[in-house]
Amino acid sequence: MEKRTILEIMKPHIFFDDQMTHLSSVAHNIPSVHVPFGIRNLIRAEI
């Protein structure tokens, strides 16, 4: 299930996520913030 579907039902005041793809799908309806500290944001050499 897409996060966009869930967020449209829940209608949060603000949405935080570590992946830009999740943010771009909801940014037109929900204020969104990118959190640059998730697993997807690690440099491959560090993993």
PDB file of N, CA, C and O in Angstrom:
ATOM      1  N   MET A   1       0.847  -1.178   0.000  1.00  0.00           N
ATOM      2  CA  MET A   1       0.000   0.000   0.000  1.00  0.00           C
ATOM      3  C   MET A   1       0.895   1.244   0.000  1.00  0.00           C
ATOM      4  O   MET A   1       1.899   1.300   0.710  1.00  0.00           O
ATOM      5  N   GLU A   2       0.524   2.211  -0.785  1.00  0.00           N
ATOM      6  CA  GLU A   2       1.291   3.455  -0.864  1.00  0.00           C
ATOM      7  C   GLU A   2       1.067   4.315   0.367  1.00  0.00           C
ATOM      8  O   GLU A   2      -0.025   4.336   0.936  1.00  0.00           O
ATOM      9  N   LYS A   3       2.095   5.012   0.764  1.00  0.00           N
ATOM     10  CA  LYS A   3       1.971   5.920   1.910  1.00  0.00           C
ATOM     11  C   LYS A   3       0.986   7.042   1.596  1.00  0.00           C
ATOM     12  O   LYS A   3       0.284   7.531   2.481  1.00  0.00           O
ATOM     13  N   ARG A   4       0.943   7.438   0.352  1.00  0.00           N
ATOM     14  CA  ARG A   4       0.041   8.516  -0.053  1.00  0.00           C
ATOM     15  C   ARG A   4      -1.408   8.180   0.295  1.00  0.00           C
ATOM     16  O   ARG A   4      -2.139   9.037   0.791  1.00  0.00           O
ATOM     17  N   THR A   5      -1.825   6.952   0.041  1.00  0.00           N
ATOM     18  CA  THR A   5      -3.180   6.514   0.332  1.00  0.00           C
ATOM     19  C   THR A   5      -3.489   6.614   1.825  1.00  0.00           C
ATOM     20  O   THR A   5      -4.541   7.117   2.220  1.00  0.00           O
ATOM     21  N   ILE A   6      -2.565   6.131   2.639  1.00  0.00           N
ATOM     22  CA  ILE A   6      -2.749   6.173   4.090  1.00  0.00           C
ATOM     23  C   ILE A   6      -2.785   7.608   4.595  1.00  0.00           C
ATOM     24  O   ILE A   6      -3.627   7.965   5.419  1.00  0.00           O
ATOM     25  N   LEU A   7      -1.870   8.424   4.098  1.00  0.00           N
ATOM     26  CA  LEU A   7      -1.799   9.814   4.559  1.00  0.00           C
ATOM     27  C   LEU A   7      -3.020  10.636   4.146  1.00  0.00           C
ATOM     28  O   LEU A   7      -3.443  11.527   4.882  1.00  0.00           O
ATOM     29  N   GLU A   8      -3.577  10.348   2.992  1.00  0.00           N
ATOM     30  CA  GLU A   8      -4.783  11.063   2.575  1.00  0.00           C
ATOM     31  C   GLU A   8      -5.959  10.734   3.488  1.00  0.00           C
ATOM     32  O   GLU A   8      -6.835  11.574   3.693  1.00  0.00           O
ATOM     33  N   ILE A   9      -5.991   9.534   4.034  1.00  0.00           N
ATOM     34  CA  ILE A   9      -7.049   9.147   4.967  1.00  0.00           C
ATOM     35  C   ILE A   9      -6.795   9.748   6.347  1.00  0.00           C
ATOM     36  O   ILE A   9      -7.710  10.275   6.980  1.00  0.00           O
ATOM     37  N   MET A  10      -5.542   9.665   6.809  1.00  0.00           N
ATOM     38  CA  MET A  10      -5.203  10.147   8.150  1.00  0.00           C
ATOM     39  C   MET A  10      -5.137  11.678   8.253  1.00  0.00           C
ATOM     40  O   MET A  10      -5.397  12.243   9.315  1.00  0.00           O
ATOM     41  N   LYS A  11      -4.790  12.344   7.146  1.00  0.00           N
ATOM     42  CA  LYS A  11      -4.682  13.802   7.089  1.00  0.00           C
ATOM     43  C   LYS A  11      -3.793  14.391   8.202  1.00  0.00           C
ATOM     44  O   LYS A  11      -4.262  15.180   9.022  1.00  0.00           O
ATOM     45  N   PRO A  12      -2.504  13.998   8.221  1.00  0.00           N
ATOM     46  CA  PRO A  12      -1.608  14.539   9.248  1.00  0.00           C
ATOM     47  C   PRO A  12      -1.329  16.022   9.006  1.00  0.00           C
ATOM     48  O   PRO A  12      -1.480  16.517   7.889  1.00  0.00           O
ATOM     49  N   HIS A  13      -0.925  16.715  10.050  1.00  0.00           N
ATOM     50  CA  HIS A  13      -0.569  18.129   9.911  1.00  0.00           C
ATOM     51  C   HIS A  13       0.754  18.288   9.181  1.00  0.00           C
ATOM     52  O   HIS A  13       0.956  19.257   8.449  1.00  0.00           O
ATOM     53  N   ILE A  14       1.661  17.323   9.384  1.00  0.00           N
ATOM     54  CA  ILE A  14       2.965  17.321   8.726  1.00  0.00           C
ATOM     55  C   ILE A  14       3.456  15.886   8.615  1.00  0.00           C
ATOM     56  O   ILE A  14       3.154  15.051   9.468  1.00  0.00           O
ATOM     57  N   PHE A  15       4.212  15.601   7.562  1.00  0.00           N
ATOM     58  CA  PHE A  15       4.707  14.255   7.303  1.00  0.00           C
ATOM     59  C   PHE A  15       6.224  14.290   7.188  1.00  0.00           C
ATOM     60  O   PHE A  15       6.773  15.069   6.408  1.00  0.00           O
ATOM     61  N   PHE A  16       6.907  13.443   7.966  1.00  0.00           N
ATOM     62  CA  PHE A  16       8.356  13.324   7.940  1.00  0.00           C
ATOM     63  C   PHE A  16       8.720  11.970   7.339  1.00  0.00           C
ATOM     64  O   PHE A  16       8.104  10.956   7.668  1.00  0.00           O
ATOM     65  N   ASP A  17       9.728  11.951   6.453  1.00  0.00           N
ATOM     66  CA  ASP A  17      10.183  10.679   5.891  1.00  0.00           C
ATOM     67  C   ASP A  17      11.636  10.814   5.461  1.00  0.00           C
ATOM     68  O   ASP A  17      12.121  11.917   5.208  1.00  0.00           O
ATOM     69  N   ASP A  18      12.327   9.674   5.380  1.00  0.00           N
ATOM     70  CA  ASP A  18      13.733   9.688   4.982  1.00  0.00           C
ATOM     71  C   ASP A  18      13.923   9.399   3.494  1.00  0.00           C
ATOM     72  O   ASP A  18      15.056   9.377   3.015  1.00  0.00           O
ATOM     73  N   GLN A  19      12.839   9.178   2.759  1.00  0.00           N
ATOM     74  CA  GLN A  19      12.946   8.890   1.333  1.00  0.00           C
ATOM     75  C   GLN A  19      12.199   9.940   0.523  1.00  0.00           C
ATOM     76  O   GLN A  19      11.014  10.187   0.747  1.00  0.00           O
ATOM     77  N   MET A  20      12.900  10.548  -0.411  1.00  0.00           N
ATOM     78  CA  MET A  20      12.305  11.610  -1.225  1.00  0.00           C
ATOM     79  C   MET A  20      11.154  11.094  -2.089  1.00  0.00           C
ATOM     80  O   MET A  20      10.232  11.853  -2.390  1.00  0.00           O
ATOM     81  N   THR A  21      11.185   9.834  -2.490  1.00  0.00           N
ATOM     82  CA  THR A  21      10.100   9.302  -3.312  1.00  0.00           C
ATOM     83  C   THR A  21       8.777   9.293  -2.544  1.00  0.00           C
ATOM     84  O   THR A  21       7.719   9.540  -3.123  1.00  0.00           O
ATOM     85  N   HIS A  22       8.837   9.013  -1.256  1.00  0.00           N
ATOM     86  CA  HIS A  22       7.617   9.036  -0.446  1.00  0.00           C
ATOM     87  C   HIS A  22       7.108  10.465  -0.284  1.00  0.00           C
ATOM     88  O   HIS A  22       5.901  10.707  -0.286  1.00  0.00           O
ATOM     89  N   LEU A  23       8.027  11.397  -0.146  1.00  0.00           N
ATOM     90  CA  LEU A  23       7.631  12.798   0.031  1.00  0.00           C
ATOM     91  C   LEU A  23       7.044  13.392  -1.240  1.00  0.00           C
ATOM     92  O   LEU A  23       6.057  14.127  -1.190  1.00  0.00           O
ATOM     93  N   SER A  24       7.646  13.077  -2.370  1.00  0.00           N
ATOM     94  CA  SER A  24       7.187  13.681  -3.623  1.00  0.00           C
ATOM     95  C   SER A  24       5.768  13.258  -3.983  1.00  0.00           C
ATOM     96  O   SER A  24       5.058  14.002  -4.660  1.00  0.00           O
ATOM     97  N   SER A  25       5.346  12.081  -3.543  1.00  0.00           N
ATOM     98  CA  SER A  25       3.999  11.624  -3.880  1.00  0.00           C
ATOM     99  C   SER A  25       2.911  12.310  -3.053  1.00  0.00           C
ATOM    100  O   SER A  25       1.742  12.285  -3.438  1.00  0.00           O
ATOM    101  N   VAL A  26       3.276  12.925  -1.918  1.00  0.00           N
ATOM    102  CA  VAL A  26       2.275  13.555  -1.049  1.00  0.00           C
ATOM    103  C   VAL A  26       2.480  15.058  -0.880  1.00  0.00           C
ATOM    104  O   VAL A  26       1.644  15.730  -0.276  1.00  0.00           O
ATOM    105  N   ALA A  27       3.572  15.586  -1.400  1.00  0.00           N
ATOM    106  CA  ALA A  27       3.947  16.982  -1.143  1.00  0.00           C
ATOM    107  C   ALA A  27       2.907  17.991  -1.621  1.00  0.00           C
ATOM    108  O   ALA A  27       2.837  19.092  -1.074  1.00  0.00           O
ATOM    109  N   HIS A  28       2.107  17.655  -2.616  1.00  0.00           N
ATOM    110  CA  HIS A  28       1.116  18.614  -3.118  1.00  0.00           C
ATOM    111  C   HIS A  28      -0.095  18.742  -2.194  1.00  0.00           C
ATOM    112  O   HIS A  28      -0.859  19.699  -2.319  1.00  0.00           O
ATOM    113  N   ASN A  29      -0.287  17.793  -1.265  1.00  0.00           N
ATOM    114  CA  ASN A  29      -1.445  17.834  -0.363  1.00  0.00           C
ATOM    115  C   ASN A  29      -1.089  17.990   1.112  1.00  0.00           C
ATOM    116  O   ASN A  29      -1.888  18.504   1.895  1.00  0.00           O
ATOM    117  N   ILE A  30       0.111  17.545   1.490  1.00  0.00           N
ATOM    118  CA  ILE A  30       0.486  17.485   2.905  1.00  0.00           C
ATOM    119  C   ILE A  30       1.845  18.159   3.090  1.00  0.00           C
ATOM    120  O   ILE A  30       2.782  17.856   2.350  1.00  0.00           O
ATOM    121  N   PRO A  31       1.972  19.060   4.055  1.00  0.00           N
ATOM    122  CA  PRO A  31       3.293  19.623   4.343  1.00  0.00           C
ATOM    123  C   PRO A  31       4.259  18.487   4.701  1.00  0.00           C
ATOM    124  O   PRO A  31       3.953  17.647   5.548  1.00  0.00           O
ATOM    125  N   SER A  32       5.409  18.470   4.056  1.00  0.00           N
ATOM    126  CA  SER A  32       6.324  17.343   4.194  1.00  0.00           C
ATOM    127  C   SER A  32       7.750  17.811   4.471  1.00  0.00           C
ATOM    128  O   SER A  32       8.165  18.887   4.040  1.00  0.00           O
ATOM    129  N   VAL A  33       8.492  16.967   5.207  1.00  0.00           N
ATOM    130  CA  VAL A  33       9.866  17.286   5.573  1.00  0.00           C
ATOM    131  C   VAL A  33      10.742  16.060   5.319  1.00  0.00           C
ATOM    132  O   VAL A  33      10.401  14.945   5.712  1.00  0.00           O
ATOM    133  N   HIS A  34      11.871  16.288   4.657  1.00  0.00           N
ATOM    134  CA  HIS A  34      12.836  15.214   4.442  1.00  0.00           C
ATOM    135  C   HIS A  34      13.762  15.118   5.646  1.00  0.00           C
ATOM    136  O   HIS A  34      14.363  16.109   6.060  1.00  0.00           O
ATOM    137  N   VAL A  35      13.871  13.920   6.204  1.00  0.00           N
ATOM    138  CA  VAL A  35      14.768  13.648   7.330  1.00  0.00           C
ATOM    139  C   VAL A  35      15.967  12.897   6.750  1.00  0.00           C
ATOM    140  O   VAL A  35      15.824  11.743   6.346  1.00  0.00           O
ATOM    141  N   PRO A  36      17.135  13.518   6.699  1.00  0.00           N
ATOM    142  CA  PRO A  36      18.281  12.909   6.004  1.00  0.00           C
ATOM    143  C   PRO A  36      19.070  11.892   6.828  1.00  0.00           C
ATOM    144  O   PRO A  36      20.267  11.723   6.598  1.00  0.00           O
ATOM    145  N   PHE A  37      18.439  11.221   7.767  1.00  0.00           N
ATOM    146  CA  PHE A  37      19.168  10.315   8.645  1.00  0.00           C
ATOM    147  C   PHE A  37      18.675   8.880   8.595  1.00  0.00           C
ATOM    148  O   PHE A  37      18.995   8.107   9.497  1.00  0.00           O
ATOM    149  N   GLY A  38      17.924   8.493   7.597  1.00  0.00           N
ATOM    150  CA  GLY A  38      17.422   7.126   7.505  1.00  0.00           C
ATOM    151  C   GLY A  38      18.420   6.201   6.846  1.00  0.00           C
ATOM    152  O   GLY A  38      19.463   6.642   6.364  1.00  0.00           O
ATOM    153  N   ILE A  39      18.104   4.924   6.825  1.00  0.00           N
ATOM    154  CA  ILE A  39      18.979   3.901   6.253  1.00  0.00           C
ATOM    155  C   ILE A  39      19.238   4.142   4.769  1.00  0.00           C
ATOM    156  O   ILE A  39      20.316   3.822   4.269  1.00  0.00           O
ATOM    157  N   ARG A  40      18.275   4.696   4.074  1.00  0.00           N
ATOM    158  CA  ARG A  40      18.426   4.971   2.641  1.00  0.00           C
ATOM    159  C   ARG A  40      19.396   6.111   2.369  1.00  0.00           C
ATOM    160  O   ARG A  40      19.841   6.274   1.233  1.00  0.00           O
ATOM    161  N   ASN A  41      19.732   6.894   3.370  1.00  0.00           N
ATOM    162  CA  ASN A  41      20.592   8.048   3.191  1.00  0.00           C
ATOM    163  C   ASN A  41      22.046   7.786   3.580  1.00  0.00           C
ATOM    164  O   ASN A  41      22.876   8.691   3.503  1.00  0.00           O
ATOM    165  N   LEU A  42      22.362   6.566   3.996  1.00  0.00           N
ATOM    166  CA  LEU A  42      23.734   6.219   4.328  1.00  0.00           C
ATOM    167  C   LEU A  42      24.566   6.104   3.048  1.00  0.00           C
ATOM    168  O   LEU A  42      24.064   5.679   2.007  1.00  0.00           O
ATOM    169  N   ILE A  43      25.804   6.475   3.135  1.00  0.00           N
ATOM    170  CA  ILE A  43      26.723   6.303   2.014  1.00  0.00           C
ATOM    171  C   ILE A  43      27.014   4.806   1.910  1.00  0.00           C
ATOM    172  O   ILE A  43      27.230   4.141   2.923  1.00  0.00           O
ATOM    173  N   ARG A  44      27.020   4.287   0.704  1.00  0.00           N
ATOM    174  CA  ARG A  44      27.187   2.843   0.493  1.00  0.00           C
ATOM    175  C   ARG A  44      28.467   2.307   1.149  1.00  0.00           C
ATOM    176  O   ARG A  44      28.491   1.147   1.560  1.00  0.00           O
ATOM    177  N   ALA A  45      29.503   3.096   1.256  1.00  0.00           N
ATOM    178  CA  ALA A  45      30.744   2.646   1.862  1.00  0.00           C
ATOM    179  C   ALA A  45      30.590   2.374   3.349  1.00  0.00           C
ATOM    180  O   ALA A  45      31.357   1.597   3.918  1.00  0.00           O
ATOM    181  N   GLU A  46      29.610   3.003   3.983  1.00  0.00           N
ATOM    182  CA  GLU A  46      29.390   2.840   5.414  1.00  0.00           C
ATOM    183  C   GLU A  46      28.592   1.589   5.747  1.00  0.00           C
ATOM    184  O   GLU A  46      28.657   1.103   6.875  1.00  0.00           O
ATOM    185  N   ILE A  47      27.844   1.063   4.793  1.00  0.00           N
ATOM    186  CA  ILE A  47      26.965  -0.080   5.050  1.00  0.00           C
ATOM    187  C   ILE A  47      27.735  -1.359   5.180  1.00  0.00           C
ATOM    188  O   ILE A  47      27.143  -2.416   5.397  1.00  0.00           O
TER     189      ILE A  47
END
